[in-house]
Amino acid sequence: MAFKRTKKAIKKTTDGIKKTSRNIKKTTDDISDNITDNIDETKFKIKMKANEFADNIDKTKKKITKKADELAKDIRKKLIALAFIAFSGFFIWLLFTFLYFVYGFNVIAWIKNLPYIYPIFQHIFDQIAAQSQQGLYYMFSFSSIFVFPVPLEFVFFGFLKQGFAPKSLYLITIAGVFTGQNLNFFFGRFLGFLIKPYIKKRTRRALRRRLHKYGVFAIAFMHLLPLPYPLFNFVVGLTKYNYFKWIIVMLPSLLINYLIFYWIYLKWF
């Protein structure tokens, strides 16, 4: 009896061991399958990332190549324009030299003999040299044009230190600078087409968008401080900004700007 019970117990234990072995084998197989699946999935992800990285590199290369081509085209256009200007200047000089030596035609003398043009310019230069009130107005008007990088506020301050009547000088300066900024605006509005081919359309659109978005603050900021507002006003005109909206912000800011320098002079000098 005892032998049979022992035999049954051994058999039961053996069956349990076999069952445990099967469970262990099944668990091992599941773990192995999971590891294999994870490895395959990781490989796939790595491959996808590698392909995505390669695509990004290709896109970046294409963008760099496109930018380089655009830059080369821009440089080529500008070089052609400069060469055309230089050639035109040389051709005009050559033509005037030819006229002088062959026909005795002197261009400078011809300009001086013009009935209105030369006397007007002579009057302007004489007034500027004499530093009269008209001369100061002319000087600030022409110095305000964007092609002349003149620090207008410091010129105004310099004249104050020379002993010019502060109130009169302030009014004359404002009148001259105001005239010059209007010239800059209208130069940009009506003559901007001359430089538009050398400015990218995307750049022009970005300028127009930002100016119309931050226009009032940008105009006030540029004119309240001694910044290059003549060039800025040329760009404002180039972008077809509303004239009356521009002038309503520009003039008070300009008045405050020079009033600050006037106050500094009265306070410390």
Backbone as CSV, one residue per row, in Angstrom:
resi,resn,N_x,N_y,N_z,CA_x,CA_y,CA_z,C_x,C_y,C_z
1,MET,0.819,-1.196,0.000,0.000,0.000,0.000,0.864,1.261,0.000
2,ALA,1.845,1.205,0.909,2.762,2.356,1.015,3.533,2.536,-0.273
3,PHE,3.882,1.412,-0.902,4.646,1.471,-2.149,3.826,2.130,-3.247
4,LYS,2.529,1.768,-3.297,1.660,2.336,-4.323,1.490,3.848,-4.121
5,ARG,1.295,4.224,-2.817,1.123,5.648,-2.553,2.376,6.431,-2.949
6,THR,3.555,5.841,-2.661,4.819,6.495,-3.011,4.958,6.630,-4.518
7,LYS,4.539,5.518,-5.205,4.621,5.515,-6.660,3.727,6.606,-7.242
8,LYS,2.480,6.732,-6.671,1.566,7.755,-7.143,2.130,9.156,-6.886
9,ALA,2.732,9.340,-5.721,3.305,10.641,-5.377,4.442,11.013,-6.331
10,ILE,5.260,9.955,-6.620,6.377,10.204,-7.546,5.864,10.576,-8.926
11,LYS,4.812,9.855,-9.332,4.237,10.141,-10.648,3.646,11.535,-10.695
12,LYS,2.951,11.882,-9.568,2.343,13.199,-9.511,3.401,14.291,-9.549
13,THR,4.499,14.016,-8.828,5.605,14.988,-8.814,6.224,15.109,-10.199
14,THR,6.342,13.948,-10.839,6.932,13.951,-12.194,6.056,14.719,-13.161
15,ASP,4.722,14.496,-13.045,3.800,15.235,-13.911,3.892,16.744,-13.639
16,GLY,4.011,17.078,-12.336,4.144,18.495,-11.986,5.405,19.102,-12.564
17,ILE,6.483,18.299,-12.495,7.755,18.795,-13.056,7.641,19.003,-14.568
18,LYS,6.976,18.016,-15.226,6.804,18.133,-16.673,5.966,19.372,-17.033
19,LYS,4.864,19.539,-16.215,4.012,20.677,-16.467,4.772,21.988,-16.261
20,THR,5.577,22.012,-15.173,6.387,23.206,-14.908,7.379,23.444,-16.027
21,SER,7.953,22.354,-16.535,8.914,22.467,-17.657,8.232,23.054,-18.891
22,ARG,6.981,22.537,-19.112,6.246,23.054,-20.274,5.952,24.550,-20.106
23,ASN,5.547,24.905,-18.861,5.272,26.318,-18.595,6.529,27.189,-18.768
24,ILE,7.650,26.655,-18.254,8.918,27.383,-18.392,9.280,27.543,-19.861
25,LYS,9.083,26.435,-20.609,9.395,26.481,-22.038,8.504,27.488,-22.763
26,LYS,7.200,27.469,-22.380,6.272,28.383,-23.017,6.636,29.841,-22.686
27,THR,6.971,30.058,-21.384,7.358,31.415,-20.974,8.621,31.865,-21.685
28,THR,9.559,30.914,-21.804,10.818,31.226,-22.501,10.562,31.566,-23.966
29,ASP,9.677,30.779,-24.572,9.349,31.035,-25.977,8.679,32.405,-26.136
30,ASP,7.745,32.723,-25.176,7.069,34.023,-25.237,8.067,35.165,-25.087
31,ILE,8.971,34.994,-24.108,9.987,36.034,-23.893,10.861,36.186,-25.126
32,SER,11.244,35.054,-25.698,12.085,35.075,-26.901,11.368,35.765,-28.057
33,ASP,10.049,35.428,-28.202,9.269,36.058,-29.273,9.157,37.574,-29.053
34,ASN,8.917,37.941,-27.761,8.802,39.369,-27.454,10.109,40.109,-27.732
35,ILE,11.211,39.491,-27.321,12.517,40.112,-27.569,12.767,40.251,-29.062
36,THR,12.429,39.206,-29.808,12.626,39.249,-31.261,11.764,40.341,-31.891
37,ASP,10.492,40.411,-31.412,9.596,41.438,-31.945,10.117,42.843,-31.611
38,ASN,10.588,43.005,-30.367,11.116,44.313,-29.973,12.355,44.687,-30.778
39,ILE,13.206,43.696,-31.006,14.421,43.943,-31.805,14.038,44.339,-33.229
40,ASP,13.058,43.610,-33.794,12.621,43.938,-35.155,12.000,45.341,-35.223
41,GLU,11.173,45.629,-34.199,10.535,46.947,-34.158,11.573,48.050,-33.995
42,THR,12.572,47.807,-33.139,13.644,48.792,-32.945,14.449,48.974,-34.222
43,LYS,14.743,47.865,-34.888,15.459,47.958,-36.161,14.666,48.782,-37.175
44,PHE,13.330,48.519,-37.212,12.479,49.245,-38.146,12.478,50.743,-37.842
45,LYS,12.365,51.069,-36.519,12.379,52.480,-36.118,13.705,53.142,-36.466
46,ILE,14.801,52.413,-36.206,16.128,52.958,-36.532,16.245,53.197,-38.030
47,LYS,15.722,52.233,-38.806,15.777,52.379,-40.259,14.950,53.578,-40.718
48,MET,13.746,53.725,-40.102,12.897,54.860,-40.458,13.566,56.189,-40.094
49,LYS,14.158,56.248,-38.902,14.853,57.459,-38.480,16.028,57.769,-39.399
50,ALA,16.745,56.707,-39.793,17.887,56.894,-40.685,17.415,57.427,-42.043
51,ASN,16.300,56.871,-42.537,15.761,57.355,-43.813,15.276,58.807,-43.701
52,GLU,14.612,59.102,-42.549,14.135,60.465,-42.322,15.301,61.449,-42.221
53,PHE,16.358,61.014,-41.520,17.552,61.856,-41.397,18.194,62.081,-42.755
54,ALA,18.250,61.018,-43.561,18.820,61.147,-44.908,17.982,62.088,-45.768
55,ASP,16.644,61.986,-45.629,15.761,62.891,-46.379,15.974,64.339,-45.955
56,ASN,16.118,64.534,-44.622,16.360,65.894,-44.126,17.679,66.450,-44.645
57,ILE,18.695,65.595,-44.690,19.990,66.019,-45.229,19.847,66.413,-46.697
58,ASP,19.092,65.604,-47.454,18.885,65.924,-48.869,18.129,67.249,-49.039
59,LYS,17.074,67.426,-48.191,16.312,68.682,-48.255,17.189,69.876,-47.904
60,THR,18.023,69.690,-46.863,18.917,70.775,-46.456,19.917,71.094,-47.560
61,LYS,20.436,70.051,-48.185,21.370,70.265,-49.297,20.697,71.029,-50.429
62,LYS,19.452,70.639,-50.728,18.724,71.322,-51.807,18.474,72.788,-51.457
63,LYS,18.099,73.035,-50.162,17.870,74.415,-49.737,19.142,75.243,-49.822
64,ILE,20.255,74.640,-49.351,21.535,75.349,-49.407,21.925,75.644,-50.851
65,THR,21.711,74.645,-51.711,22.032,74.831,-53.127,21.159,75.925,-53.746
66,LYS,19.864,75.916,-53.371,18.951,76.932,-53.887,19.348,78.322,-53.401
67,LYS,19.669,78.421,-52.097,20.098,79.705,-51.540,21.379,80.188,-52.209
68,ALA,22.311,79.256,-52.419,23.575,79.624,-53.065,23.334,80.111,-54.493
69,ASP,22.413,79.429,-55.191,22.087,79.862,-56.563,21.434,81.246,-56.570
70,GLU,20.499,81.462,-55.617,19.852,82.778,-55.527,20.857,83.869,-55.196
71,LEU,21.770,83.556,-54.246,22.798,84.539,-53.882,23.708,84.841,-55.060
72,ALA,24.076,83.778,-55.797,24.933,83.982,-56.969,24.228,84.827,-58.026
73,LYS,22.905,84.591,-58.201,22.147,85.390,-59.163,22.078,86.848,-58.726
74,ASP,21.832,87.057,-57.415,21.770,88.431,-56.898,23.098,89.151,-57.081
75,ILE,24.182,88.456,-56.751,25.511,89.050,-56.901,25.783,89.360,-58.372
76,ARG,25.382,88.427,-59.242,25.591,88.636,-60.672,24.806,89.842,-61.173
77,LYS,23.539,89.979,-60.709,22.730,91.136,-61.105,23.359,92.444,-60.636
78,LYS,23.813,92.439,-59.374,24.397,93.661,-58.828,25.702,94.015,-59.527
79,LEU,26.498,92.984,-59.836,27.746,93.244,-60.562,27.463,93.780,-61.963
80,ILE,26.433,93.221,-62.597,26.056,93.708,-63.927,25.593,95.164,-63.847
81,ALA,24.787,95.462,-62.792,24.310,96.840,-62.619,25.469,97.793,-62.378
82,LEU,26.404,97.394,-61.503,27.563,98.243,-61.235,28.410,98.438,-62.487
83,ALA,28.574,97.334,-63.239,29.349,97.428,-64.476,28.652,98.354,-65.481
84,PHE,27.315,98.266,-65.531,26.557,99.133,-66.440,26.705,100.597,-66.037
85,ILE,26.622,100.869,-64.718,26.780,102.244,-64.231,28.176,102.765,-64.550
86,ALA,29.197,101.917,-64.283,30.574,102.326,-64.554,30.788,102.569,-66.050
87,PHE,30.236,101.666,-66.873,30.373,101.823,-68.322,29.649,103.077,-68.801
88,SER,28.457,103.342,-68.230,27.699,104.531,-68.617,28.460,105.799,-68.248
89,GLY,29.036,105.802,-67.024,29.823,106.961,-66.615,31.026,107.179,-67.506
90,PHE,31.710,106.074,-67.834,32.880,106.183,-68.714,32.473,106.659,-70.104
91,PHE,31.326,106.144,-70.590,30.861,106.544,-71.929,30.498,108.021,-71.952
92,ILE,29.826,108.502,-70.882,29.452,109.922,-70.816,30.699,110.796,-70.765
93,TRP,31.678,110.374,-69.951,32.942,111.133,-69.885,33.635,111.157,-71.243
94,LEU,33.631,109.999,-71.905,34.258,109.904,-73.216,33.536,110.809,-74.228
95,LEU,32.205,110.832,-74.134,31.422,111.662,-75.053,31.711,113.143,-74.822
96,PHE,31.728,113.569,-73.543,32.007,114.977,-73.239,33.422,115.367,-73.656
97,THR,34.365,114.441,-73.450,35.746,114.712,-73.864,35.833,114.865,-75.377
98,PHE,35.141,113.993,-76.089,35.119,114.058,-77.548,34.516,115.386,-78.020
99,LEU,33.390,115.786,-77.404,32.743,117.044,-77.790,33.636,118.248,-77.512
100,TYR,34.394,118.152,-76.422,35.260,119.272,-76.064,36.422,119.416,-77.051
101,PHE,37.073,118.279,-77.343,38.268,118.355,-78.204,37.916,118.536,-79.681
102,VAL,36.772,118.013,-80.114,36.421,118.103,-81.536,35.652,119.387,-81.850
103,TYR,34.679,119.694,-80.982,33.807,120.848,-81.261,34.012,122.009,-80.286
104,GLY,34.847,121.800,-79.264,35.072,122.853,-78.283,33.898,123.082,-77.353
105,PHE,33.023,122.059,-77.211,31.829,122.179,-76.368,32.197,121.846,-74.921
106,ASN,32.069,122.830,-74.009,32.377,122.647,-72.593,31.066,122.495,-71.817
107,VAL,30.865,121.314,-71.244,29.597,121.017,-70.559,29.419,121.908,-69.343
108,ILE,30.493,122.104,-68.567,30.395,122.917,-67.350,30.020,124.352,-67.693
109,ALA,30.656,124.874,-68.727,30.317,126.238,-69.155,28.878,126.312,-69.648
110,TRP,28.441,125.263,-70.319,27.057,125.229,-70.817,26.060,125.242,-69.663
111,ILE,26.359,124.454,-68.608,25.479,124.429,-67.431,25.441,125.792,-66.765
112,LYS,26.615,126.433,-66.667,26.657,127.758,-66.041,25.852,128.786,-66.814
113,ASN,25.721,128.594,-68.119,24.992,129.557,-68.944,23.499,129.266,-69.030
114,LEU,23.054,128.173,-68.392,21.622,127.894,-68.385,20.893,129.007,-67.632
115,PRO,19.716,129.405,-68.095,19.064,130.597,-67.522,18.596,130.439,-66.072
116,TYR,18.210,129.241,-65.634,17.641,129.097,-64.300,18.391,128.087,-63.425
117,ILE,18.836,126.974,-63.998,19.369,125.873,-63.204,20.603,126.291,-62.412
118,TYR,21.613,126.790,-63.116,22.870,127.132,-62.432,22.685,128.259,-61.412
119,PRO,21.965,129.346,-61.734,21.769,130.397,-60.715,21.087,129.895,-59.450
120,ILE,20.126,128.973,-59.617,19.445,128.428,-58.437,20.427,127.675,-57.556
121,PHE,21.216,126.787,-58.178,22.192,126.020,-57.396,23.258,126.939,-56.801
122,GLN,23.654,127.954,-57.560,24.647,128.898,-57.045,24.093,129.640,-55.827
123,HIS,22.832,130.022,-55.911,22.181,130.697,-54.780,22.150,129.780,-53.550
124,ILE,21.789,128.521,-53.769,21.717,127.562,-52.650,23.077,127.396,-51.998
125,PHE,24.114,127.195,-52.819,25.457,126.996,-52.267,25.975,128.255,-51.563
126,ASP,25.664,129.420,-52.116,26.088,130.670,-51.475,25.428,130.837,-50.115
127,GLN,24.137,130.508,-50.036,23.422,130.636,-48.769,23.953,129.641,-47.730
128,ILE,24.266,128.435,-48.180,24.818,127.437,-47.256,26.183,127.891,-46.754
129,ALA,27.023,128.415,-47.667,28.354,128.879,-47.274,28.264,130.052,-46.301
130,ALA,27.248,130.906,-46.472,27.083,132.060,-45.583,26.425,131.681,-44.269
131,GLN,25.907,130.437,-44.167,25.219,129.955,-42.968,24.073,130.882,-42.564
132,SER,23.360,131.343,-43.574,22.172,132.145,-43.312,21.024,131.214,-42.920
133,GLN,19.890,131.804,-42.580,18.742,130.969,-42.219,18.281,130.127,-43.403
134,GLN,18.261,130.744,-44.590,17.935,129.968,-45.782,18.966,128.871,-46.018
135,GLY,20.243,129.220,-45.825,21.308,128.246,-46.020,21.183,127.066,-45.073
136,LEU,20.843,127.341,-43.809,20.642,126.251,-42.846,19.470,125.366,-43.260
137,TYR,18.406,125.996,-43.753,17.253,125.220,-44.234,17.657,124.322,-45.400
138,TYR,18.381,124.899,-46.376,18.842,124.104,-47.519,19.751,122.965,-47.056
139,MET,20.653,123.278,-46.130,21.610,122.275,-45.695,20.918,121.095,-45.011
140,PHE,19.972,121.382,-44.104,19.260,120.301,-43.423,18.339,119.551,-44.373
141,SER,17.805,120.252,-45.364,16.935,119.582,-46.345,17.730,118.576,-47.177
142,PHE,18.848,119.035,-47.740,19.638,118.153,-48.604,20.398,117.099,-47.798
143,SER,20.828,117.456,-46.589,21.530,116.478,-45.754,20.606,115.377,-45.271
144,SER,19.285,115.634,-45.320,18.314,114.641,-44.879,18.048,113.569,-45.924
145,ILE,18.506,113.779,-47.154,18.260,112.795,-48.203,19.034,111.517,-47.883
146,PHE,18.391,110.385,-48.114,18.867,109.095,-47.593,20.238,108.682,-48.111
147,VAL,20.694,109.243,-49.237,21.992,108.837,-49.787,23.158,109.470,-49.030
148,PHE,22.854,110.451,-48.160,23.905,111.113,-47.382,23.815,110.673,-45.914
149,PRO,24.767,109.870,-45.451,24.718,109.392,-44.054,25.185,110.461,-43.069
150,VAL,24.364,111.496,-42.882,24.721,112.628,-42.018,23.984,112.491,-40.687
151,PRO,24.677,112.550,-39.546,24.006,112.510,-38.230,23.353,113.858,-37.938
152,LEU,22.125,114.030,-38.356,21.468,115.337,-38.346,21.336,115.930,-36.948
153,GLU,21.021,115.082,-35.956,20.857,115.597,-34.594,22.149,116.201,-34.065
154,PHE,23.261,115.583,-34.391,24.542,116.086,-33.907,24.975,117.343,-34.666
155,VAL,24.573,117.450,-35.940,24.809,118.688,-36.687,24.014,119.828,-36.048
156,PHE,22.766,119.545,-35.709,21.923,120.535,-35.021,22.556,120.947,-33.686
157,PHE,23.043,119.977,-32.945,23.672,120.257,-31.657,24.941,121.084,-31.847
158,GLY,25.680,120.781,-32.916,26.899,121.541,-33.208,26.609,122.999,-33.513
159,PHE,25.544,123.258,-34.280,25.163,124.643,-34.562,24.698,125.364,-33.297
160,LEU,24.036,124.638,-32.405,23.645,125.246,-31.135,24.873,125.701,-30.351
161,LYS,25.901,124.867,-30.344,27.122,125.206,-29.608,27.882,126.358,-30.250
162,GLN,27.658,126.575,-31.570,28.322,127.697,-32.244,27.673,129.040,-31.927
163,GLY,26.535,129.012,-31.241,25.924,130.268,-30.817,24.738,130.711,-31.634
164,PHE,24.203,129.855,-32.513,23.011,130.231,-33.268,21.820,130.348,-32.317
165,ALA,20.883,131.219,-32.646,19.690,131.403,-31.814,18.941,130.080,-31.703
166,PRO,18.802,129.536,-30.492,18.250,128.175,-30.343,16.851,127.989,-30.919
167,LYS,15.934,128.945,-30.628,14.564,128.773,-31.095,14.476,128.835,-32.617
168,SER,15.160,129.813,-33.197,15.141,129.925,-34.665,15.787,128.708,-35.307
169,LEU,16.923,128.274,-34.738,17.612,127.109,-35.295,16.738,125.867,-35.191
170,TYR,16.026,125.710,-34.087,15.131,124.556,-33.907,14.065,124.533,-34.998
171,LEU,13.414,125.659,-35.228,12.352,125.727,-36.237,12.894,125.493,-37.643
172,ILE,14.058,126.106,-37.940,14.664,125.924,-39.274,15.066,124.467,-39.480
173,THR,15.643,123.851,-38.446,16.068,122.452,-38.545,14.874,121.539,-38.785
174,ILE,13.811,121.746,-38.012,12.610,120.919,-38.186,12.055,121.077,-39.595
175,ALA,12.009,122.321,-40.083,11.490,122.567,-41.440,12.355,121.869,-42.485
176,GLY,13.688,121.966,-42.338,14.585,121.338,-43.308,14.521,119.825,-43.267
177,VAL,14.570,119.255,-42.056,14.529,117.795,-41.928,13.177,117.260,-42.398
178,PHE,12.102,117.977,-42.075,10.765,117.563,-42.524,10.699,117.542,-44.052
179,THR,11.257,118.566,-44.689,11.294,118.596,-46.159,12.082,117.411,-46.703
180,GLY,13.245,117.148,-46.093,14.080,116.036,-46.556,13.409,114.691,-46.406
181,GLN,12.660,114.490,-45.300,11.991,113.203,-45.105,10.844,113.013,-46.091
182,ASN,10.181,114.115,-46.444,9.160,114.007,-47.489,9.787,113.620,-48.827
183,LEU,10.950,114.206,-49.115,11.659,113.817,-50.345,12.016,112.342,-50.321
184,ASN,12.504,111.863,-49.180,12.851,110.441,-49.063,11.633,109.553,-49.296
185,PHE,10.521,109.926,-48.684,9.285,109.141,-48.837,8.864,109.073,-50.309
186,PHE,8.863,110.220,-50.986,8.401,110.239,-52.374,9.434,109.648,-53.334
187,PHE,10.717,109.741,-52.981,11.725,109.027,-53.768,11.437,107.532,-53.733
188,GLY,11.145,107.015,-52.539,10.813,105.596,-52.415,9.528,105.247,-53.133
189,ARG,8.545,106.146,-53.072,7.234,105.865,-53.674,7.303,105.854,-55.202
190,PHE,7.988,106.849,-55.783,7.934,107.014,-57.237,9.209,106.578,-57.966
191,LEU,10.335,106.495,-57.257,11.582,106.071,-57.905,12.083,104.731,-57.382
192,GLY,11.297,104.130,-56.488,11.716,102.846,-55.928,11.813,101.732,-56.952
193,PHE,11.101,101.907,-58.088,11.145,100.866,-59.124,12.561,100.667,-59.670
194,LEU,13.422,101.668,-59.473,14.795,101.545,-59.985,15.600,100.510,-59.200
195,ILE,15.269,100.344,-57.927,16.022,99.375,-57.117,15.216,98.114,-56.804
196,LYS,13.937,98.103,-57.145,13.120,96.920,-56.865,13.669,95.642,-57.496
197,PRO,14.200,95.699,-58.734,14.737,94.465,-59.307,15.883,93.851,-58.502
198,TYR,16.523,94.649,-57.642,17.651,94.148,-56.870,17.250,93.744,-55.453
199,ILE,15.951,93.827,-55.151,15.435,93.386,-53.857,14.509,92.209,-54.097
200,LYS,14.691,91.130,-53.369,13.866,89.948,-53.559,12.397,90.261,-53.243
201,LYS,11.504,89.606,-54.001,10.077,89.796,-53.752,9.708,89.374,-52.339
202,ARG,10.316,88.283,-51.873,10.028,87.806,-50.524,10.446,88.836,-49.482
203,THR,11.586,89.502,-49.715,12.055,90.546,-48.790,11.110,91.739,-48.814
204,ARG,10.663,92.132,-50.006,9.729,93.265,-50.113,8.407,92.948,-49.424
205,ARG,7.919,91.725,-49.616,6.663,91.330,-48.956,6.814,91.324,-47.446
206,ALA,7.960,90.817,-46.971,8.187,90.782,-45.524,8.265,92.194,-44.945
207,LEU,8.945,93.097,-45.655,9.030,94.488,-45.204,7.650,95.139,-45.152
208,ARG,6.883,94.912,-46.211,5.545,95.512,-46.268,4.654,94.957,-45.162
209,ARG,4.723,93.641,-44.940,3.884,93.017,-43.914,4.234,93.524,-42.515
210,ARG,5.534,93.573,-42.218,5.962,94.022,-40.885,5.704,95.507,-40.679
211,LEU,5.896,96.277,-41.743,5.678,97.716,-41.609,4.205,98.027,-41.388
212,HIS,3.327,97.317,-42.067,1.907,97.554,-41.887,1.421,96.992,-40.548
213,LYS,2.158,96.046,-39.991,1.787,95.489,-38.689,2.302,96.356,-37.545
214,TYR,3.573,96.781,-37.635,4.191,97.562,-36.564,4.499,98.991,-37.010
215,GLY,3.826,99.470,-38.060,4.192,100.734,-38.684,4.240,101.912,-37.743
216,VAL,3.178,102.125,-36.973,3.103,103.294,-36.101,4.241,103.278,-35.084
217,PHE,4.448,102.122,-34.447,5.503,102.020,-33.435,6.886,102.134,-34.070
218,ALA,7.058,101.529,-35.243,8.360,101.589,-35.922,8.697,103.020,-36.342
219,ILE,7.722,103.725,-36.902,7.952,105.113,-37.340,8.287,105.997,-36.145
220,ALA,7.513,105.853,-35.055,7.769,106.658,-33.856,9.144,106.344,-33.272
221,PHE,9.482,105.072,-33.188,10.765,104.658,-32.605,11.936,105.194,-33.421
222,MET,11.842,105.098,-34.752,12.943,105.536,-35.611,13.173,107.037,-35.530
223,HIS,12.105,107.821,-35.317,12.247,109.281,-35.323,12.447,109.873,-33.931
224,LEU,12.192,109.090,-32.897,12.421,109.591,-31.542,13.880,109.479,-31.118
225,LEU,14.633,108.666,-31.829,16.039,108.437,-31.495,16.916,108.827,-32.691
226,PRO,18.201,109.109,-32.438,19.112,109.443,-33.553,19.494,108.203,-34.356
227,LEU,18.540,107.710,-35.118,18.708,106.515,-35.938,18.641,106.903,-37.420
228,PRO,19.024,106.009,-38.329,19.013,106.348,-39.770,17.605,106.383,-40.363
229,TYR,16.794,107.334,-39.902,15.416,107.416,-40.383,15.306,107.891,-41.829
230,PRO,16.293,108.624,-42.416,16.145,108.955,-43.845,16.022,107.716,-44.734
231,LEU,16.889,106.730,-44.503,16.801,105.489,-45.274,15.517,104.745,-44.944
232,PHE,15.126,104.769,-43.682,13.887,104.118,-43.254,12.684,104.718,-43.982
233,ASN,12.660,106.038,-44.125,11.536,106.687,-44.786,11.514,106.389,-46.283
234,PHE,12.694,106.198,-46.862,12.749,105.765,-48.262,12.087,104.390,-48.400
235,VAL,12.384,103.486,-47.463,11.786,102.144,-47.486,10.285,102.218,-47.242
236,VAL,9.867,103.117,-46.342,8.432,103.300,-46.081,7.714,103.716,-47.365
237,GLY,8.287,104.647,-48.102,7.696,105.044,-49.377,7.716,103.920,-50.396
238,LEU,8.784,103.128,-50.350,8.916,102.004,-51.281,7.813,100.969,-51.073
239,THR,7.376,100.787,-49.827,6.346,99.791,-49.511,4.925,100.319,-49.698
240,LYS,4.788,101.536,-50.231,3.469,102.135,-50.500,2.674,102.366,-49.214
241,TYR,3.369,102.730,-48.149,2.695,103.010,-46.885,1.859,104.283,-47.032
242,ASN,0.751,104.341,-46.291,-0.141,105.490,-46.379,0.584,106.767,-45.960
243,TYR,0.566,107.777,-46.831,1.328,109.004,-46.576,0.830,109.746,-45.343
244,PHE,-0.480,109.932,-45.234,-1.030,110.722,-44.129,-0.827,110.009,-42.794
245,LYS,-0.939,108.704,-42.795,-0.687,107.937,-41.578,0.780,108.057,-41.173
246,TRP,1.658,108.055,-42.167,3.099,108.186,-41.909,3.427,109.565,-41.347
247,ILE,2.883,110.609,-41.960,3.246,111.969,-41.576,2.677,112.332,-40.206
248,ILE,1.512,111.774,-39.854,0.909,112.062,-38.551,1.772,111.526,-37.419
249,VAL,2.458,110.411,-37.660,3.334,109.824,-36.629,4.737,110.411,-36.724
250,MET,5.219,110.628,-37.946,6.606,111.064,-38.152,6.879,112.460,-37.604
251,LEU,6.011,113.421,-37.898,6.271,114.810,-37.532,6.324,115.031,-36.010
252,PRO,5.344,114.555,-35.237,5.458,114.743,-33.780,6.692,114.057,-33.187
253,SER,7.035,112.874,-33.712,8.218,112.166,-33.212,9.484,112.958,-33.515
254,LEU,9.522,113.562,-34.714,10.670,114.383,-35.105,10.786,115.626,-34.214
255,LEU,9.651,116.242,-33.916,9.643,117.420,-33.039,10.179,117.074,-31.653
256,ILE,9.765,115.926,-31.128,10.215,115.508,-29.795,11.702,115.174,-29.807
257,ASN,12.154,114.519,-30.870,13.563,114.136,-30.987,14.474,115.356,-30.882
258,TYR,14.219,116.370,-31.694,15.071,117.567,-31.680,14.819,118.433,-30.442
259,LEU,13.623,118.325,-29.884,13.342,119.045,-28.644,14.172,118.490,-27.494
260,ILE,14.402,117.182,-27.522,15.257,116.556,-26.494,16.680,117.101,-26.591
261,PHE,17.230,117.183,-27.798,18.578,117.741,-27.977,18.608,119.224,-27.597
262,TYR,17.544,119.936,-27.918,17.445,121.349,-27.545,17.447,121.501,-26.022
263,TRP,16.704,120.627,-25.336,16.632,120.658,-23.869,17.985,120.295,-23.255
264,ILE,18.671,119.299,-23.838,20.004,118.920,-23.348,20.963,120.097,-23.438
265,TYR,20.890,120.817,-24.564,21.757,121.985,-24.732,21.463,123.063,-23.680
266,LEU,20.166,123.358,-23.476,19.799,124.389,-22.507,20.138,123.975,-21.074
267,LYS,20.087,122.659,-20.810,20.287,122.179,-19.445,21.759,122.102,-19.069
268,TRP,22.601,121.656,-19.979,23.989,121.370,-19.609,25.040,122.209,-20.351
269,PHE,24.626,123.031,-21.295,25.622,123.800,-22.053,25.306,125.291,-22.011
